[in-house]
């Protein structure tokens, strides 16, 4: 289980990547066999999945399984790896909803297919073709996730055990995405509502439900499920708060997104809510003028970033992240969590809250 550099997380990620590669290559070949027209779909979704990704959701599920004291089989690894395809669906659809041109430093899926439309001089709107293609590919990733789980080879009893958490994970993701869209449409500022979005859009589906999935796969106790809710919810909120900071202050070379992208999109995050709440009159005038302008210059983005820092909003959110992470780690005192599981979850908490991408 331990990799040459001594990190079990690296070994776990290698296991997950191998399972994903085997499954998606087979799925891509199936698409290509339907017709040559589907070759770009097969190629691009395979690249999108395999070229990058932290694999946090499968890693948390893997850690949940190990926390029960069970040793993973190849079939179990394939089952937990299936959760990454739910994330792929979310990312592809998220880029369409946000009209984001890039993902992981490369063109987003809808921009790739918009370019294909233009290159082949197809009829109709290239933009509409790109968006429609991306929506369908996100749907495909969601279908593939279920297919990968159902063909993983885990026992019928194990499958029945994980399905409630698998279903809840998908429903809560959709709910969180809608709450996010609705929050942008309200065009108001509320830390409380932004934290609810953070909880459902990212926290529960990134951490809590994958952990529950792993516990169920390992036939763990209901007390262990409760402990992982106490660990997963605050850590998931901290994870999303870090994501919000990166959306404004992240280095484009590391995040793969243009600097200040969330400022141009007018994302109503907890960080922005805190900024509006703490801003003085002159700062509010600048925020009202520039926040959400898709044509913001680098100078204007820097001005907004300065206001976020000067108001104390950034340090406030950093303090929230620290407090939430501490609350999360306190839940690991539960004695039924295996020592290996505790070590992994401590390392994953650091990865989730201190990341640069």
Secondary structure as UniProt FT lines:
FT   TURN            4..5
FT   HELIX           8..34
FT   HELIX           36..38
FT   HELIX           39..50
FT   HELIX           56..67
FT   TURN            68..69
FT   HELIX           74..81
FT   HELIX           83..98
FT   STRAND          102..103
FT   TURN            104..105
FT   STRAND          106..107
FT   HELIX           109..119
FT   TURN            120..121
FT   HELIX           126..150
FT   HELIX           156..186
FT   HELIX           191..198
FT   HELIX           199..208
FT   HELIX           209..217
FT   TURN            218..219
FT   HELIX           222..249
FT   HELIX           252..255
FT   TURN            259..260
FT   HELIX           261..265
FT   HELIX           270..278
FT   HELIX           281..290
FT   TURN            291..292
FT   TURN            294..295
FT   HELIX           298..310
FT   TURN            311..312
FT   HELIX           313..330
FT   HELIX           331..333
FT   TURN            335..336
FT   HELIX           339..353
//
